Structures are given as structure tokens and as C-alpha cells.
Amino acid sequence: MSSQPVMSYPGARRTEFGDAPPPAEAQQGDEGSTVAESTRVSATVPVRSGLDTTAVLPYAGSRTSKRTRWLRAWMLTAPIDAVALLVPLLLSQNYWRGTLSNAALTVAIFASGGLYRARRHVGILDELPSICGRLLASAAVVAIIAAERHDSVHYVGGFMRGVALSAGLVIVGRAFSRAFTIVARKRRWVEHNTIIIGSGPVGLELARLLRRYPQYGLRFVGCVDVAPNEGVGSVPLIGTLNDLEKLTEMLECDVLVIADPDCSESELMDNLLRMVRARPDLWAVPRLWGSRSLGGYPDHIGAIPIVKIGDTKLSGPRWAVKRASDVVFAAVALLVLSPVLLLCALATFLAVGRGIFFYQERIGRYGKPFKVIKFRSMQPTDESESQTNWSIAHDQRVGVVGRFMRRTSLDELPQLWNILRGEMSVVGPRPERPHFVEKFSVEYPTYAMRHRVPVGLTGLAQVSGLRGDTPISDRARFDNYYIENWSLWLDVKVVLRTVAEVFRGGGR
């Protein structure tokens, strides 16, 4: 990519972004690269009254940021924690089972507690209470199990001495990793290109802090907003929200920080969710952060609290966990429910004759069509009717068997095969026919966002009473809420509520 022309840089002056670098830094970027090589965008920032206008060049596109894009916070801390927890094995082999169990449990508790997540403000004292509490919890669990298995007090005492040693080493190792992280960030060995969304006072202050303090590990490359914010103290814009995905790819941006964009939250989310190819981390300054109404915040940039927004798409490790749980659930369900499936197939054959299975085209993840499998509850007059008829709940052609199976959702059980094939998930937005997907996507702006994840055998909207002739807009809200707040426990809750609905006969 060819570099854009760069504006001339005057001597060091104080601007809205802090002390401007001297001419030598303006003429030479990181590792000897010229400004033309290291900077893709430039802007002029109006300064406070009484000072001349000074060109401020945000740090952008360094070779360092390209080399460190793949680095994640856990890659340093997790191995150090694991080594520290396993050190007692070098001193004695008598407690190897307890030591291995304690190491595995501690790492799992640390991970669930967020101790391996990226942080902008890094400090061992901030994490110390959480680390100590989780070390004690893990040691207590393993010690209780060891006491049950071994009657000897001497054994448990020796094991706990090893646990105390490993706990101390974990704290020392965490202090070392945090100190090393700060040094690496200050020397710009590790950094991530960052775009700030918002050009108001908060965006301006964040840009100044990132420009001046490299210990946060973020390299400020520019701001985007709905429209330019004219006036003294405004942030230089490199584009609008509509350009966000293109700019993220062009500038190889790893982090987006939502500050104070001049738009509604729904408009902002629409732009963020349209970013299919770019996958940067998302951070946000919470609303009303000047009060304590939302509780304390564990991370900050300067004096500005900041929180990390979870991934709103099921991908990477999250998708692997969900897919593995789907395969296990579908395989076990097919085995356990095989007698029920056989009875349903027999009842369907007696009611409608041959062709007990009903195949219908539905739209799955990313808009990909597939054939969903169901037990046939009626015989449609033609194929177009099954594709365009919204509801057959009161159709007289549905017999007693079909009506019972629909009310208990037994007609959906063959979709367990769709789950094993990877076309569906156990829990997710219910799949819809192409005709209605096209219709609803035009009428409801958030409807198409349901297809960010695999469609499901059951869903949060369905167990919340949104079945049959219920508002599509409400269904889309519930489906998108499920996607943006997904967890394995949420899937378990939906499945349990689905089972309750089946026994209650709350189907169509």
C-alpha cells in the first residue's frame, strides 16, 4: 500500500494530545523507518486558544505492531503460572497427584475469573486480592479431597507446604510478568493499532492519553465518528462509521475503543455488527462513569474507566466449545431417544402413510440454505405452500397424531441429525424459510443479524413464549440477545426450559 503524503512537522509544542515529538521523531519512525513508511494517515488538530495550529501525527502502522498482532495476554501469564504451580514436583514426588490437580484447577479458576484476559492498566497490586482468593479456593478443594483419600495428617501437611510454595511462586511470577509487560509496552515491543470511535471530549482525552503513554499497549491511529466534529479541541477524523471496516483492515487495527460517538447505540451496533471480515477487540467507556451507580470497574486508561466487550460472534474457542457440546448432546440424545423416535415414525406412518420425514429448505448460518428434517404432520398440496404458508396451527389437515407431535415438539427430533451434520446447533435462533427470511430482513433491520451463529433446535425466544403468531421484532431481539450473551450455561438453561415446555405441551 502506498503511503499518503505527510504534513510537515514543526518543533515540539504542546497540543491537545500532549507534548508533540521533536523533529527527529517526526522524521524517523520505529526501527529506523521513515514517516512515509510508518504513517498512513495524518491530520491537523486545532489547539487551545493562543497557540498556533500544530500538525499531530498519530502513531500508525509500525513494523512492531504488525509483528505483535498475534500476541495475547495469556501467552505470557498462563505458562508462568503453570510452571510455578508445578515446581513442588521438583522437590518431592509423593504428592504428584495433588500437585497436578491443584495446578489444573487453579489455572481453570484463574481463567474463569478473567485473570488471563487483556488489561490496559497492568499492576500486580490490582490483581493480588483476586489471585490470593482463587489460590486459597483451589488449595482448599484439593486439600479436602486429599484428606478424604489419606487419613494421615502428615500427608496433608506435606501437600499443603508444597501448595504454599507454589502459591508464593505464582505471585512472584505474576509480578515479574506484569513488570515485563509494562517494559515491553513502553519500549513499544508490544503494541496494537487502535481506532477510537467518537470525537467528543472523552475521545479527545483517550487519544491524548494513548499518544502520550505507551504503557497501555495501544497505538493510536485515528478516530472515526458519524460526521466531523468541528471546533477547538476536536479529534482528527480518519473517516466515518461507515468506513470503519475498511479502515480497520487498511490500518491493520487490532482494537476499537468506543468513547463518545455522535450517534445512537442502535446505529453504532449496526455498524459494528456489519464488520464481518475485520475482527478487532472491542473496548468501551461505560456511560455514567462519573458516578458509582454501575459499580467499580477493574480497568482504566488514565482516569477513564474502560471495559472489554465480549465477542458478539461465536467463533474461535467459543465456537469449538459450543460445537463439541452440540455433537455430544445430539449423539447421546439420538441414542437415548431412539425408542421415542421409532414410535414417532410408526405413528406418522399410520397417520399420513409413506414419506414420514418432511424435508424443507431453511436458512442457516451466514445465510446458507440447508434441508431441515421433521416428522410429517400433514400432507401439503404443493411445495410452494410449505415454503410460503406462515402457520398451519389451525389447519384442518393436521390430524390428531400431527397435532400432538407439534404441541409436544416431537416432530422436531429428527433435527438432531441436522445437528450432527453441523447444519444446526442445539440452541440458537430457530431456522426460517427463505421467503420469510427475505421478507423479515427488509422489514426488521436486526433480523438478519440472527444468522451470525448456527440456527438451533430450540432457542431463547421460543422458551420465552415467542412461538407461532408472535412479533418478529421481539424474536429478533431475543435471538440477538442470546448471541451477544452466549455462554454454555445459557445453553443449559434454554435446554432445561425446553424440556419443561415439552412436558407442559406448550408447542404450536
Protein Blocks (a to p, Z undefined) as FASTA:
>chain_A
ZZddddddddddddfkopaddfklmmpceehiafklmpmbdcdddddehiacddddddeh
iaklmmmmmpcfklmmmmmmmmmmmmmmmmocklmmmmmmmmmmmmmmmmmnopmbccfb
dcfklmmmmmmmmmmmmmmmmmmmmmmmpmblklmmmmmmmmmmmmmmmmmmmmmmmmmm
mmmmmnomaccddddedjbfklmmmmmmmmmmmmnopacfbdcdfbdcedehiacdfbdf
klmmmmmmmnopabdcdfbdcbdfklmmmmmmmmmmbccddddddehklbcknopafbde
hjbccdddddfbdehjllmmmmmmmmmmmmmmmmmmmmmmmmmmmmmmmmnoghkbccdd
dddehhiacddddddfbdcfbfklmmmmmblklgcklcfklmmmmmnommmmmmmmmmmn
opacfbdcddddfklmmmmmmmpmklmmmmmpccdfbdfklmnopghjadfklmmmmmmm
mmmmgcfklmmmmmmmmmmmmmnopaZZ
